[in-house]
Amino acid sequence: METFRIKNLTFTYPEKTEPALRDVSLEINMGEMVVLCGRSGCGKTTLLRNLKPLIAPHGSLEGTIEFYGRDVRELSQEQQASKIGYVLQNPDSQIVTDKVWHELAFGLENLGLDTRTIRLRVAEMASFFGIQGWFHKNVSELSGGQKQLLNLASVMAMQPEVLILDEPTSQLDPIAAGDFLATVSKINRELGTTVIITEHRLEEVLPMADRAVVMDEGRIIADDTPANAGAILAEANHPMFLAMPSPLQAYAILYNEGIGRHLECPVDVRTGRRWLTELLAGRELSVTELKAEDEALPVNPETGKIPQPTIRLKDVWFRYEKNDIDVIRDLSLTVYPGEIFCIVGGNGTGKTTALSIIAGLRRAYRGKVRVTGRTAMLPQNPQVLFAEDTVKAELGDSFDLERDFLDIGKLMDSHPYDLSGGEQQRVALAKILMTEPDILLLDEPTKGLDNVLKNELAAILTELKNRGTTILMVSHDVEFCGRYGDRCAMFFDGGIITTNAPRKFFSGNSFYTTAVNRMSRHIFANAVNVDDIVELIRANE
């Protein structure tokens, strides 16, 4: 039986001539886990929000959406709240109370359940999600991963028939994201809850799914198993193929060259390791590693010397309140013009606080901070940069549409707050790049961007780097850092514990590394991205 049946759905936002959704027909079966993917702005969020009329966007709607055979718009607010669970991108956007246990009970209280039932469900959810250890904490004390887990638990306490998640891991580090997605999979398997999830982080979520539904410009262009959906995109040479899991990409590239066609297509690290092992079985390998350079500092091409650093922190300490614990502990950091310096690490370790100190938004109580040059910062929440009613007003007349690498020309008449998370990220990035800074501080710059836009962002950052701009980036996107960073650092417990060149840095890690490295390290050394693994396999043909 279908949980949702969507038929000929077309949706157009007010004052827009082009529909955001175009004749979409889709069935979501009871108990399925479906991943909805596509490029930024393709209509994913618009489709999801229309599945729950309480949060549906304003606009013109044609077609039908049925929930268990009934028009979804006929459901009462109470039925929508209890039967259709929805988790947003930003963990802070959904939290409404001060304490963890208050948040777990809030939805149940609004449904009018009795105290005994509320207490039982809250206890059950706290146990299922492992929340007991921080059950009595203030919400403000939680990490981003804990907040998102709390949002999920609060929704599941209402025992929904379907769980809808809109890029729920976009602000989580790799470990927290993996834990969160594992919990979602557990909900699907053990409770039988139908799950519909949009994600740009497909490496982990696609292997969990029964189906992958790919959208492009408001239409569905593929609806099949994850492996088959990837094959459809590969055959069509569609840009979304670049967002598929690395094992699937490597398989498809080599398959088209006649290599490994007899083997099953891998979609995750586990099946990728098996595919690689079977592909190379019985061969005497002539090339088993790629050269991994040591950490190197940028050199001025004119003088042949290392330039003076533009960012220098020495023995820096910071706490938010006098009696609080230190968030930044003995932090020392040096970044030079003409390099992309990437910082990875868990949520709550102090990365964003360090950026705010460098930007001059926070003041350390001990240590030295020296920043030389005009600085611009992209914050985690791009909305803090918006003050106008339209994107055009935000960017001004000087914005060059001919060099619109972020694909925001079509958004000019939209209110910034009406945009999707990925679109807001692109507008905010365009706004700060227009200031032509000497130092560019980026806090999760790839959040909400599809792989095509990531590649275009990388081209712009490389161009800025070549001009001598200092780029310091905090990111959970290890694939992006591994491919485009000049130096990478691990942030832990308020400070940087190690730095190295990307290939050496990521080849030595177990969790803060790429899917290619995890799937190939038993055979090859220092492979970090898809190009690496394809190169090594070709070298042994």
N, C-alpha and C positions, 0 to 999 in steps of 0.2 A: 504493500500500500504506500502511496506517495504521501510524504509529509507536506511537501509543497508541489503544486503543479502550476507552472507559469506558462501562459499562452499568449503569444503575439503582443508582448509587453513593449510599449514605446513610451518614453518619458522625455519631456522637454522642460527645461528650467524656464522661469519667467523671463521675458524679454530676450530669449535666445531663439534663433531660427533653426539651429541644428539640434536634433535630439541627442540626449546623453545615452539613451538606450534605444535600440532600433530593432523592433520585431523579435524580441527575445522570447524563445520558448525553451523551457527546461523543466525536468522532473527530478526532484530530490526524494529518493526512497527512504522509508523509515529505517533508521539505524545506520544509514550510510555516513561515511566521512568524505566530504567533497571539498577539494581545494579549488578556489576560484582565483585565477591568476591572469595577469595581463599587464601591459605597460601602464605607467602612471597616467591617470585621467581617462582610462578606457571605459569607465562606467561601473567598476566593481563595487565601490562604496555606494553609489546611487542604487544599484540593484539590491544590495543587502539592506539598505535603509527602507526601501519600499516593501520589504518582507515584514516589517513591523510598523504599521501605520502611525503608532504613537511618535515615532521619530522620523517618519518619512519626510523628505524634502518637499517644499512647495513647488508646484509646477503642474503641467498638463499630463495626465496619465491615460493611456489607452491600453486595452487588453485586460487580462484577468490574472489574479493571483489567488489560488485556492490553498487553504491550510486544512488538511484532512478532509477535502471535498467541500469546504465551506469558504465563501469569499472572505478573505482575510480582513477586509474592511468592516465586516459585520461582527467581528469579535469585540467584546467589551474591553475597556481599558484594563480591567482586572484579569481577563483571560489573556490578553496580550502580554501583560507583565509576568504572569505566572507560566504561560505555555511557551513563550518565545523569548529565550534568554539572549542578551546582546552584550558583548564586551568590546569596548572602544580601544582605539590605538593608544591614547595617552592615559597612563595609569591614574593620574591625578584628576582627570576629567569626570570620572564616574564615582569618586569617593565623596560622600556627603556628610559624614559624621566625624567625631574626634577620636574615638576608640575603636580598636579592632572588633571587639565583641559587639559594639553598637552597630557597626557596619554590617556584620553578619545578620543581625536581627532586623535591620531597618526595613528591608523589603517585605519580610514576613509580617511585621507590624502593620505595614500599609495594606497588606492583604486582609487584615483583620483576624488573623489566627489567634487562638487562645495562648496564654502564657506557657502552659505545659508543652504544647506542640512546638512553640518557638524555641524553648529551651532545649528540647530534644533535637530539633533540626540543627540548631547552632552547634551543639555538642558533636553531632554526627559529622557536620561539615568540617569543623575544626580538627577532628580526628582524621578524616579522610584526606584532607589537604595538608596535614602536618603543621597546623597552626598553633598547637597547644603552647609551644615555647614563647610565642609573642601574642598570646590571646588578650592580655590585659594592657598591651602597649598603646601609646598614642600613635595614631596613623602617621603623624609627621616624623616619627622615628624610623619608619620602615624604609627599606631600599626599594628601588623601582620594581625589582622582581617580586618582592613580598607584596607590594601594593597591587600588582597585576594579579597575583595569586589570590589575594583577598577579594578583588573584584570578581574573579571567576567563582570563588567559593560562595560569595554573596548571591550571585545569580543562580548557582546550582542549588542553594538552600531552598529556592522556590520550586524546585523539581520541574524544570521546563521539559517540554517534549523535544525541543530543538535548541541547539546552542549555536549562535552566530558570532563569529569573532572577526573583527576588522583589523588586520595587521597587529595582533596583540603583542608581538615580540619586538616591534620596531625600536623600542627604547631599552631593550634588555641586552646584557652582555651574553656571549655565546653559552656559558654554563647555565645562567638563569633562563635563557630562552629554551635551551634543551630540556631543562627540568619542567618548564611551563608546558611545552608541547607534549612531553611525555605524560603529563597529567591530563591534558586534553584527550590524548589517545586512550588513556586509561578510562576516562569518562565514557568515551565512545564504546570501548570493548566491554567494560564491566557493568555499565548502567544501560547500555543500548541507546543512549541519547544520540539523535541525529546531529551531526556537526557539519557546519558550513563555515569555512575559514578562508580569508584572503591573506596572502603573505607574499612578500618579495623574497623572504628567506626560505627558498624552496628546497635547499639541501636536506633539511631535516623533516619538513612537513610532508613533502610529496611521498616518501616511502610509507608514511602512515596511512595515506589516503586510498580509498577505493577508486575514486575517479578524479581526474583533473579536468576542469572546465576553463578553457582559455578564451579571453575576450579581447577584442580589438575594435576600437572606435564604436563602442556601444553594441557590438554584435558578438555572438559566440562563433568562434572559428574552429574550435576543437572540443570534443567531449568524449573522453575515452579513459582507459587505464593510464596511469602516469607514463609508463613506457611508450604506449601507443600514441599518446598526446605529444610526447617529445618527438617521436618519429614523424608525426604529421607536420610539426613545426620545422624539423630538419629538412624534410623533403621540399617544403615550400620556401626554404631559406628565409624564414620569418625571424625578425629581430628578437622575438620572445624566446627563441631557442637559446640565446645567450643567458637566459635566466634559469634554464633547466639545471638540475644537479650536475656537478662536475663529472661524475662517472658516466652519466648518460651522454653528456656532451662529447667526452673522449671516445666513447663507443661509437657514436654516430659519425664523428669525423673519420675514424678509421674504417668503419663499415663502408662509407662511401668510397674508400680507397681499396676495398676488397679485403680488408684485414679483419679477421674475427667474426665473419658473418655467420659461422656455425654456432656461435655462443649466444646465450641469452643476454638481453640488454640489462645492465645494472642500473639501479636508481638510487643506491645509497652506498656508504662506505663498506658495509659488510659484503654486499653483492659485488661491489667494485673490486674488493680484494680477491674474491673468488674468480671474477672474470679475468683479472690481470694474471693470477696464478695459472689458470687454465690456458690463457692465451700464450704464455711463455713457457709452458711445461715442456721439459725435455730439450730445451735449447741451451747452448753454451753462450751466455751473454757476453758481448764484446764491450758494451758500454753500460755501466751500472750506476753512474752518478753524474750530476752536473756540478760544475765548479761553483763553490760558495765563497765569495769574496769576504774578507774581513771588513769590519766597520771602517768607513772612510769619510772624511770630512770634505765638504765641497771646496773646490779650488777656483779662484778667480781666473778666467781664461786669459785675461790681459796681463796680469802680473805673475801668474803661476803660483800664487801664494794663497793660503787659507785666509779668507776675509775675517774682519772683526765680527764677533757674534752680535746679533741684534737682540737676542733674549738671553739673559744670564741670571739664574737664580742660584743663590748659595746659602745653604743651611737655613732654609725658610720654614717657619712654623706659623700655623694659623688655627684659631678656634673661633666659633661663631659667638659664643658668650664666654664671659670671664671664667665661669665655673664649669664650662663644658670640657669634654675631652678634645684633644687636638685632632683636627681633621687632616691637616697637613703637618708632616713630621720630618724635619731635617731634609727638606727637598732641595736637591741641587740639580740644575738643568742648564744646558747650553745649546742654543739653536742658532744656526748660521743663515745668512742670506743665500738664496739659491739652493735650498733643500726643502724636501717634504719630510717632516719629522712626525711620525705616527705614534700615538700612545694608546695601548690597549690595556684592559684590566676589568675587574668586576664592578658591578654597580655599587655605589657607596664607598669606593676606595679613596675618593678625593680628586678625581680627574677634572671634573667640571669646576670645582673650587679652585684648582690650580690655574685653569684658564682665566677665571674671573680675577685672580690676583695679577696675572700677567696683563690683563686688559685694564687694570686700574679700578675695577669695580669693588674689589676687596683689598684690605690692607693687612699685610702680615705683621704680627707683633714681634717677630724676631727674624733675623736674617737679612740678606741683601737681594733686592730685585732691581735689575737694570734692563730697561726696554728702550731701544733706540729706533725711532721711526714712527710713522703714522700707522695706527693699529685699527683694524676692524674685526669684529667678532660675530660669527653666526651662532646664536644660542640654540639650546636643545629645543626650546619652544619658539618657533618662528613668529608666533602671533605677537610677541612682545615688541616686534619691530614695526607692526602695522598701526597706522594712525589715520588713514584715509578711507574713503568709501569705495574706491575702486583701485584695481591694480595699476591702472594708468596713472592715477594721481599719486600712488605710492612711488612709482618709478620716475615720474616726471617726463618732460618733453625730450630730455637728452638721452633717453633709452634708445639704443640702436636696434631696431627690429631686424635689420639685415644681418646682425651678428647674434641673433637670438638662439644661442646653442641650447638654452634650457627649455625651448618650446613653450613659451608663455605668451606669445603674441595673441593667441586666441582667448586668453584669459583677461585681457585688458579692461573689459567692461564689467567684470565680476567684482563683487565685494570680497576682499581677502578672506574674511571669515566663512564665506560660502564655499571655499575651495576644499578639495581633499587634502589630507595631510601631506602627500607627496607634492601637490601643486603649491601649497603654502611654502614648503621647503624650497622649491625652485624660485618662487618670487622673492623670498627673503635672501636667498643666495645672490640673485641678480642685483638686489638693492645694495648689498654690502660690497659687491664687486665693482659697482659703479663709483665707489669712493676711491678706487685705485690705491689701495693701502700698500705700505711697505711691509707690513706684518699682517698676515691673515690667520686668525684663530678660528678654527672650525670645530664645533661640538656636534658630532654625529652628522656630518654633511651628506652622507648617502642615505640617510633615513627616508624611506618612502620613495626613493628613486629606483626605477627599473634599470636593468643592466645596460640598456642602450644609453640612457641619460648618465649613468655612472661613467661609461666610457667617454662621453662628451665632457663630463666634469673633469675627468682625468686629463683630457687634452688641454683644457683651460688651465688647470693647476700646473701642468708641465710647462705651458707657455709662460705663466707667471713666474715659475721657478727659474726658467731660463733668462727672464728679465732681471733676476736678482731678488724677487719677493721671498720673504721668509714665510713658510707655511707650516703651522703647528696644528695638528689634527688629532682630536680624540675620537676614537671610533670603535664600535663593536664589529665592524665589517672587516674581518681578518683577510678575506679574499682580496678586497680592495687595497688594504695596507700592504699585503704581500706582493701585489703586482706593481703598485705605483709608489710606495714609500722608498725614501733613500735610507733612512734609519728608523728603526722601530724600538719601542721601549715598553717594558711591563711596569704598570703602576700597581702598587700593593701597599695597604696599610699607611696611606698618606704620603708615599714617596716612590721614586723610581728605583727599582732594584736591579735592572739590567737594561742595556741597549746593545743593538747589533745591527748589521746589515740584514735586510728582510729574509734572504734565503737562509742564512745561518740562524736567525732568530726563530723563524717559524719551523724550521726543520728539527729544532731541539725541543719543541713543546708537544704535549699530548692533547690538550684541549684548546689552547689558544694557538691553533694552527688551522690549515686549510683541509678541506675534504680530500684533495688530491694527495697531500702529504700523508694523511692518515691511511689512505687506501693503498699507497705504494711503498711505504717505508720498509716493508718486509723484503722488497726486491731492489728498489732504487733509493739512492740517497739524494737528498736536497731537491726533490721535485716539489714545487709549491703550487703551480697552477696547471690548467688544462694543457696549455702549450707545452709545458715541460714534459708531461707524461706522454703526449703525442710524439714529441721529439725523441724521447728515449725509446719508445716502441719502434719508431721508424728506423732508428739507428741500429736496432737488433734484428731487422728483417733480412 
